[in-house]
Each structure stands twice: as structure tokens, then as C-alpha cells.
Amino acid sequence: MGLTALEIKNAKPGMHADGGGLYLCVKDSGSKSWVFRFQLDGRRREMGLGSLKTLEPVKARAKAAVLKAKVAAGIDPLDERRAEKEAEREQRKRAEIARKREEVTFRKAAENLIESRKPSWTNPKHAQQWENTLATYAYPVIGDLPVANVTAEHIVEILKPIWSKKSETASRVRMRIENVLNAAKLMGWRSGENPAVYKGGLEAVLPPISKVKKVRHHPAMPFEDVPAFMAELKGRKGISARALEFSILTAARSGEARHAKWDEIDLDAGLWIVPADRMKARREHRVPLSKDAKTILKGMPRLANSPLVFPGQKGKPLSDMTLSAVLKRMDLGHYTVHGFRSTFRDWAAETTHHSSETVEMALAHTIANKVEAAYRRGDLLEKRRALMEDWARFLGEGGA
């Protein structure tokens, strides 16, 4: 016989056997609960069953009987309960993930990735380009779709209409979608393979970009024509003309020259140090200044309201279109400002004995070979100084 109702009511603090391994536990505070004690594999263990208030004696005894039978069968009820709770937690976790996946659309995942990458982009236009291409081509198809549900069929639907007609744009859209889906997987918003991968994926239905359209490089002026062009450019007045001339002389990217500041330049040392946050590779770049480049700088006025070497209106940086406009006014709008970097490389390769390593360093290109990059310590400054003087001498031949 188990404890009577009166014995349960009047039980003092301690453990009171009810039979079959069931005990009534009474705390000093007066609270009462049921405990099942058992022994399995030589270990004594006990398991709480619940409060007397929520579990009446009859149900507590029935529960203890079931547990006793499990112990007799070699089953540890504590391990079993722990496994059940873990399974419940896992089920809740899966349900929460599923719920979040339904909430996170492709558009939201893309916006999240763009926002997280903004600090690493040297050009603010990159974020706008991502937003515009995805809004134009991807969002109409998958923008409001849960990112977890994006499939290869969706990607093909987006890319197929523009794959041949706008191949460069299509390639960018595909890569951006691939990046968004990779990030979404990392965040736990989707699982499985990335359907936007080309190699081993979309290549089964979309031909290589190289076969549907030739790669367009920045139109570059033949190096033989540049000296005459530079002679004409020198005769033009205006800050934008000087900025373009300086950019060509230093083989710098347009943005690096347009945003150049006086505190980056040491005329005595003939050195311009472009900070890492303005470089494409995010590394500080030292540019040796030729005599002609220094002559341009010495002729530039220093404005009190702007730290820029080539200030635009209200002391703000010139726009890239401003430099392109100089070429258009010279009836050379079919060339690009960036193309002069290719011109510089062609000239160096075909007419000089300067090493390709020195030329690539002058262009601030990153080293593709990671092992080589790890062992390279210097930046070949003096070799590049000689290279840039040769380049300036060649450019000045048009005025001779």
C-alpha cells in the first residue's frame, strides 16, 4: 500500500517511500513533489516526476509503474527524457529556421549582403550598380520569393533573355545572384547547392560568355598616338585637363588622381602616397613622380576651402565624366580615361626593357600568385621611378 491521503497531507520534510520506487519529497518550505528512484547498471539515480499540486498520487503511481517497467527492460528513463527534450528542441529549431526562411526574401538577403559589403568597396557606385542590376533583372522574378526557394529554373528565367544580347550585364547579374545565395546559405536562410553557379551548373543550358560575345576592353589609344595627344592636351586650359594629364603621366586610375590631396604628395621626394582606402586592392600605393608630373603639381593653385589637388566646383572632387568630357571635346570620345593604363602597359612591353613585374607594380595590380605575393616585400620604387621618367620622356616627344 502506498502513502495514505492523511500521510501525504501531514508528511514532514524529507523523503517518504510510496512503493515501487516512488517517493514523496517534502522540502523545508513545505512544497511537495514526486520522485522516482531506480538503479541501473550499478548506478543509483532519481528522476523528478512533478509537483503534488499537478500530479495526484494515482497518476504518480501509474507513471512510476511505467518507468519501473522500462528500467526492468534496461531503459534509462532519464536518458530517454533527455533525448526527447533534445528532439523537441531540435524540432523547434527547425521550425524557427523554416519560419525565418519564409520571412527572408531574395530581396532582403541581397540588401543585407550589399549593406555588409559597402565598407569594402572603394567606389560608392558599386553598391548602386548591385542594386540597379538586381532590381532590373532579378527582383521581378525572385525578389519577393523566399531566398530558400530560389532554384536553377528561376536563374535561367532571369538570365536567358539577356545572356546573348547583354552578355556582360548577364554575367554580372549571375555572379551577384551567386554571391547573394552563398551569403544566404551562410546565414542559415537556405541550404543545398547554389543554383547560380556556372561551372558544373548553368553551363548545361547557357553557353560560355566568351562564345556569345567578344570581351570588350576599355578602348585604349595606341601608344604611338599618345605623344601627339599629350602635346595637344598640354595646350588646353582647365583643372580637368591637368587632372587627365597627371593621371596619364602617373598611370593612375581616374579616381585615384581626381581625389588626390596635397598632404599625400611630397614634391621634394618626388613621391605621391595614395592611401589604402582609395586603392582598388585596399593597400597603400607609392607613386614616383616624374619631372613632368611634378611640373603639373607646381602649377596647380592651392585652395583654402579644399585639400584636393584637382578640385571641382565648390572644392569637391571632379567627376569621372569631367575627364571623359575632355576627350570628347578633343573628338576622342571613343577612348576612355582608364584605357590609358592599357596604353602605358603596351608601350612598356613593346618598346622598353622594363620588367613586367615593375610595370604591374606601377599599375598597382595585385599579384595573382599567393605564394609570390607572400614573399614579395618591396614595391620596386626606384625601378618604377626610372620607368615613369621614361614614360614621361616618351609622352613629351610629341611637343619636340
C-alpha positions as CSV (number, residue, x, y, z in Angstrom):
1,M,0.0,0.0,0.0
2,G,1.2,3.5,-0.8
3,L,1.0,6.6,1.4
4,T,-2.5,7.5,2.6
5,A,-4.0,10.8,1.8
6,L,-3.5,11.8,5.5
7,E,0.1,10.7,5.5
8,I,0.7,12.7,2.4
9,K,-1.0,15.7,3.9
10,N,0.9,15.6,7.2
11,A,4.3,14.5,5.7
12,K,7.3,16.3,7.3
13,P,10.4,17.5,5.3
14,G,12.3,14.5,3.8
15,M,11.8,11.5,1.5
16,H,8.7,9.3,2.1
17,A,8.5,5.9,0.3
18,D,5.3,5.2,-1.5
19,G,6.4,1.9,-3.0
20,G,7.7,0.7,-6.4
21,G,10.5,3.3,-6.4
22,L,8.1,6.2,-5.9
23,Y,8.9,8.8,-3.2
24,L,7.2,11.9,-1.9
25,C,9.8,14.6,-1.5
26,V,8.9,17.3,1.1
27,K,11.1,20.4,1.2
28,D,11.7,22.6,4.3
29,S,9.4,25.2,2.7
30,G,6.6,22.7,2.7
31,S,6.5,22.1,-1.1
32,K,5.8,18.5,-2.1
33,S,6.8,16.7,-5.3
34,W,7.1,13.1,-6.6
35,V,10.5,11.4,-7.2
36,F,11.2,8.1,-8.9
37,R,14.3,6.3,-7.6
38,F,15.9,3.5,-9.6
39,Q,19.1,1.5,-10.1
40,L,20.5,0.6,-13.5
41,D,23.9,-0.8,-14.4
42,G,25.0,-0.4,-10.8
43,R,24.1,3.3,-10.7
44,R,21.5,4.8,-8.3
45,R,19.5,7.6,-9.9
46,E,16.4,9.6,-9.3
47,M,14.0,11.3,-11.6
48,G,11.6,14.1,-10.7
49,L,8.1,13.5,-11.9
50,G,6.4,16.7,-10.9
51,S,4.7,18.6,-8.1
52,L,2.0,17.1,-5.9
53,K,-0.2,20.0,-7.0
54,T,-0.1,19.0,-10.6
55,L,0.3,15.2,-10.3
56,E,-2.1,13.4,-8.0
57,P,-1.0,10.2,-6.2
58,V,-2.9,7.8,-8.5
59,K,-1.3,9.3,-11.6
60,A,2.2,9.5,-10.0
61,R,2.0,5.8,-9.1
62,A,0.9,4.9,-12.7
63,K,3.8,6.9,-14.1
64,A,6.2,5.2,-11.7
65,A,5.0,1.8,-12.7
66,V,5.7,2.6,-16.4
67,L,9.1,3.8,-15.5
68,K,9.9,0.8,-13.4
69,A,9.0,-1.5,-16.3
70,K,11.4,0.5,-18.6
71,V,14.2,0.1,-16.0
72,A,13.5,-3.7,-15.9
73,A,13.9,-3.7,-19.7
74,G,17.2,-1.9,-19.4
75,I,16.0,1.5,-20.5
76,D,17.2,4.5,-18.5
77,P,14.2,6.9,-18.2
78,L,16.4,9.9,-17.5
79,D,18.4,9.3,-20.8
80,E,15.1,8.8,-22.6
81,R,13.6,12.0,-21.3
82,R,16.8,13.9,-22.1
83,A,16.7,12.5,-25.7
84,E,13.0,13.5,-26.0
85,K,13.7,17.1,-24.9
86,E,16.7,17.3,-27.3
87,A,14.4,16.1,-30.1
88,E,11.8,18.7,-29.1
89,R,14.4,21.5,-29.1
90,E,15.7,20.3,-32.5
91,Q,12.2,20.3,-33.8
92,R,11.5,23.8,-32.5
93,K,14.8,25.0,-34.0
94,R,13.9,23.5,-37.4
95,A,10.5,25.2,-37.2
96,E,12.1,28.5,-36.4
97,I,14.6,28.2,-39.3
98,A,11.7,27.3,-41.6
99,R,9.8,30.3,-40.4
100,K,12.7,32.6,-40.9
101,R,13.3,31.2,-44.3
102,E,9.8,32.0,-45.3
103,E,10.4,35.6,-44.0
104,V,13.7,36.2,-45.7
105,T,13.1,37.0,-49.4
106,F,15.8,37.2,-52.0
107,R,15.5,41.0,-52.0
108,K,16.0,41.1,-48.2
109,A,19.0,38.8,-48.5
110,A,20.5,40.9,-51.3
111,E,20.0,44.1,-49.4
112,N,21.7,42.5,-46.3
113,L,24.7,41.5,-48.4
114,I,25.1,44.9,-50.1
115,E,25.0,46.7,-46.8
116,S,27.6,44.4,-45.3
117,R,29.9,44.8,-48.3
118,K,29.7,48.6,-48.6
119,P,32.7,49.3,-46.3
120,S,35.0,47.2,-48.5
121,W,34.0,48.9,-51.8
122,T,36.4,51.7,-52.8
123,N,33.8,53.1,-55.2
124,P,30.4,54.1,-53.8
125,K,28.9,53.4,-57.2
126,H,29.5,49.6,-56.7
127,A,26.5,49.4,-54.3
128,Q,24.3,51.4,-56.7
129,Q,25.4,49.1,-59.5
130,W,24.4,46.0,-57.5
131,E,21.1,47.5,-56.5
132,N,20.2,48.6,-60.1
133,T,21.1,45.3,-61.8
134,L,19.3,43.2,-59.3
135,A,16.3,45.5,-59.3
136,T,16.1,45.4,-63.1
137,Y,16.7,41.7,-63.8
138,A,16.4,39.6,-60.6
139,Y,13.8,41.2,-58.4
140,P,10.9,40.9,-60.9
141,V,11.4,37.1,-60.9
142,I,12.6,36.2,-57.4
143,G,12.6,39.5,-55.4
144,D,9.6,38.5,-53.2
145,L,10.4,34.8,-53.2
146,P,11.8,33.2,-50.0
147,V,15.5,33.0,-50.7
148,A,15.4,29.3,-49.6
149,N,13.1,28.6,-52.6
150,V,15.2,30.1,-55.4
151,T,16.0,27.3,-57.9
152,A,18.0,26.9,-61.1
153,E,14.8,27.3,-63.1
154,H,14.5,30.9,-61.7
155,I,18.1,31.7,-62.5
156,V,17.7,30.6,-66.1
157,E,14.4,32.6,-66.4
158,I,16.3,35.7,-65.3
159,L,19.5,35.2,-67.4
160,K,18.3,33.6,-70.7
161,P,16.7,36.7,-72.2
162,I,19.9,38.8,-71.7
163,W,22.6,36.1,-71.9
164,S,23.4,36.8,-75.6
165,K,22.0,40.3,-76.0
166,K,23.6,41.8,-72.9
167,S,26.3,39.3,-72.1
168,E,28.4,41.5,-69.8
169,T,25.4,42.5,-67.8
170,A,24.1,38.9,-67.6
171,S,27.5,37.8,-66.3
172,R,27.4,40.4,-63.6
173,V,23.8,39.6,-62.6
174,R,24.7,35.9,-62.4
175,M,27.7,36.5,-60.2
176,R,25.8,38.8,-57.9
177,I,22.9,36.3,-57.5
178,E,25.5,33.6,-56.8
179,N,27.0,35.8,-54.1
180,V,23.6,36.6,-52.5
181,L,22.7,32.9,-52.4
182,N,26.1,32.0,-50.9
183,A,25.7,34.6,-48.2
184,A,22.1,33.4,-47.5
185,K,23.3,29.8,-47.0
186,L,26.0,31.1,-44.6
187,M,23.2,32.9,-42.6
188,G,21.2,29.7,-42.5
189,W,18.4,31.1,-44.7
190,R,18.8,28.4,-47.3
191,S,20.6,25.1,-47.8
192,G,21.8,22.9,-50.6
193,E,23.8,23.7,-53.8
194,N,23.9,27.2,-55.2
195,P,21.8,27.2,-58.4
196,A,23.5,30.3,-59.8
197,V,26.9,28.6,-60.1
198,Y,28.0,28.5,-63.8
199,K,30.7,25.8,-63.8
200,G,29.1,22.5,-63.3
201,G,25.6,24.1,-63.2
202,L,24.2,26.7,-65.5
203,E,26.8,25.8,-68.2
204,A,24.5,22.9,-69.1
205,V,21.9,25.4,-70.6
206,L,23.8,28.7,-71.1
207,P,26.8,28.8,-73.5
208,P,30.1,30.4,-72.3
209,I,30.0,34.2,-72.4
210,S,33.2,34.2,-74.5
211,K,31.3,32.4,-77.3
212,V,28.3,34.6,-77.4
213,K,30.2,37.9,-77.3
214,K,33.8,39.1,-77.5
215,V,35.1,40.6,-74.3
216,R,35.1,44.4,-74.5
217,H,38.2,46.0,-73.0
218,H,38.4,49.7,-72.2
219,P,39.1,51.4,-75.6
220,A,42.8,52.4,-75.4
221,M,44.6,54.9,-77.6
222,P,47.5,53.3,-79.5
223,F,50.7,54.3,-77.7
224,E,52.2,55.7,-80.9
225,D,49.4,58.3,-80.9
226,V,49.8,59.4,-77.3
227,P,52.7,61.9,-77.6
228,A,50.8,64.0,-80.1
229,F,47.7,63.8,-78.0
230,M,49.7,64.9,-74.9
231,A,51.1,67.8,-76.7
232,E,47.6,69.0,-77.6
233,L,46.3,68.2,-74.1
234,K,49.1,70.4,-72.6
235,G,47.8,73.3,-74.6
236,R,44.3,73.1,-73.1
237,K,43.5,75.1,-70.0
238,G,41.4,73.9,-67.0
239,I,41.8,71.7,-64.0
240,S,40.1,68.7,-65.7
241,A,42.8,68.8,-68.5
242,R,45.6,68.9,-65.9
243,A,44.0,66.1,-63.9
244,L,43.8,63.9,-67.1
245,E,47.4,64.8,-67.9
246,F,48.5,63.9,-64.4
247,S,46.5,60.7,-64.5
248,I,48.2,59.6,-67.7
249,L,51.7,60.6,-66.5
250,T,51.3,58.5,-63.3
251,A,49.4,55.6,-64.9
252,A,46.9,56.1,-62.1
253,R,43.3,55.2,-62.0
254,S,41.0,58.1,-62.7
255,G,39.6,58.1,-59.1
256,E,43.0,58.0,-57.5
257,A,44.0,61.1,-59.4
258,R,40.8,63.0,-59.1
259,H,40.8,62.5,-55.3
260,A,44.5,63.3,-54.8
261,K,45.2,65.5,-51.8
262,W,48.1,67.8,-51.1
263,D,49.0,66.1,-47.9
264,E,49.6,62.8,-49.9
265,I,52.3,64.5,-52.0
266,D,56.0,65.2,-51.2
267,L,57.4,67.2,-54.1
268,D,60.9,67.3,-52.6
269,A,61.0,63.5,-52.5
270,G,59.0,63.2,-55.8
271,L,56.5,60.9,-54.2
272,W,52.7,60.6,-54.1
273,I,51.3,58.2,-51.5
274,V,47.8,57.1,-52.3
275,P,46.1,55.8,-49.1
276,A,44.7,52.2,-48.9
277,D,41.1,53.3,-48.7
278,R,41.3,54.8,-52.2
279,M,43.1,51.9,-53.8
280,K,41.3,49.0,-55.5
281,A,43.5,46.4,-53.7
282,R,43.0,48.3,-50.4
283,R,46.8,48.7,-50.0
284,E,48.7,51.9,-49.8
285,H,50.4,52.7,-53.1
286,R,53.6,54.8,-53.5
287,V,53.8,56.6,-56.9
288,P,57.1,58.0,-58.0
289,L,56.6,61.4,-59.7
290,S,58.4,62.2,-62.9
291,K,59.7,65.7,-63.6
292,D,56.7,66.4,-65.8
293,A,54.2,65.2,-63.1
294,K,55.9,67.5,-60.6
295,T,55.7,70.4,-63.0
296,I,51.9,69.9,-63.2
297,L,51.6,69.9,-59.4
298,K,53.7,73.0,-59.0
299,G,51.4,74.8,-61.4
300,M,48.2,73.9,-59.5
301,P,46.8,76.6,-57.1
302,R,46.1,75.5,-53.5
303,L,42.6,76.4,-52.5
304,A,41.8,77.4,-48.9
305,N,38.5,75.6,-49.0
306,S,39.7,72.3,-50.4
307,P,42.5,69.8,-49.7
308,L,42.3,68.5,-53.3
309,V,45.0,68.9,-55.9
310,F,42.4,69.0,-58.7
311,P,39.3,70.5,-57.1
312,G,36.0,70.8,-58.9
313,Q,33.1,73.1,-58.2
314,K,32.9,74.3,-54.5
315,G,36.1,72.4,-53.8
316,K,34.6,69.0,-54.4
317,P,36.3,66.2,-56.4
318,L,36.0,66.2,-60.2
319,S,33.7,63.5,-61.6
320,D,34.9,60.8,-63.9
321,M,32.6,62.2,-66.6
322,T,34.6,65.5,-66.3
323,L,37.8,63.8,-67.5
324,S,35.9,61.9,-70.2
325,A,34.5,65.2,-71.4
326,V,38.0,66.5,-72.1
327,L,38.4,63.6,-74.5
328,K,35.1,64.3,-76.2
329,R,35.9,67.9,-76.7
330,M,39.1,66.8,-78.4
331,D,37.0,64.5,-80.7
332,L,38.5,61.4,-78.9
333,G,35.4,60.3,-77.1
334,H,35.8,56.8,-78.4
335,Y,38.7,56.4,-76.0
336,T,38.3,56.1,-72.2
337,V,40.4,57.6,-69.4
338,H,41.0,54.1,-68.0
339,G,42.3,52.9,-71.3
340,F,45.5,55.0,-71.0
341,R,46.6,52.4,-68.4
342,S,46.5,49.8,-71.1
343,T,48.3,52.1,-73.4
344,F,51.0,52.5,-70.8
345,R,51.3,48.7,-70.4
346,D,51.5,48.2,-74.2
347,W,54.2,50.9,-74.5
348,A,56.3,49.4,-71.7
349,A,56.0,45.8,-73.1
350,E,56.7,46.7,-76.7
351,T,59.3,49.5,-76.5
352,T,61.2,49.2,-73.2
353,H,63.3,46.7,-71.3
354,H,61.5,47.3,-68.0
355,S,60.3,44.1,-66.4
356,S,56.6,43.1,-66.5
357,E,56.8,42.9,-62.7
358,T,57.9,46.6,-62.5
359,V,55.1,47.6,-64.9
360,E,52.4,45.7,-63.0
361,M,53.6,47.2,-59.8
362,A,53.4,50.7,-61.4
363,L,49.7,49.9,-62.3
364,A,49.1,48.8,-58.6
365,H,47.9,45.4,-59.8
366,T,47.5,42.6,-57.2
367,I,49.7,39.5,-57.5
368,A,47.6,36.5,-58.5
369,N,50.1,34.0,-57.2
370,K,49.6,34.0,-53.4
371,V,53.0,32.4,-52.8
372,E,54.8,35.1,-54.8
373,A,52.7,37.8,-53.0
374,A,53.7,36.4,-49.6
375,Y,57.4,36.6,-50.3
376,R,57.5,39.9,-52.1
377,R,58.4,42.7,-49.6
378,G,59.4,45.8,-51.6
379,D,57.5,47.8,-54.1
380,L,60.3,48.4,-56.6
381,L,60.1,52.1,-56.1
382,E,63.4,53.1,-57.7
383,K,62.9,50.8,-60.7
384,R,59.4,52.3,-61.1
385,R,60.9,55.8,-60.8
386,A,63.1,55.1,-63.8
387,L,60.1,53.6,-65.7
388,M,57.9,56.7,-65.0
389,E,60.7,59.0,-66.2
390,D,61.0,57.0,-69.4
391,W,57.2,57.2,-69.8
392,A,57.1,61.0,-69.3
393,R,60.0,61.4,-71.8
394,F,58.1,59.3,-74.4
395,L,54.9,61.3,-73.8
396,G,56.9,64.6,-74.3
397,E,58.1,63.6,-77.7
398,G,55.0,65.0,-79.3
399,G,56.0,68.5,-78.4
400,A,59.6,68.2,-79.6
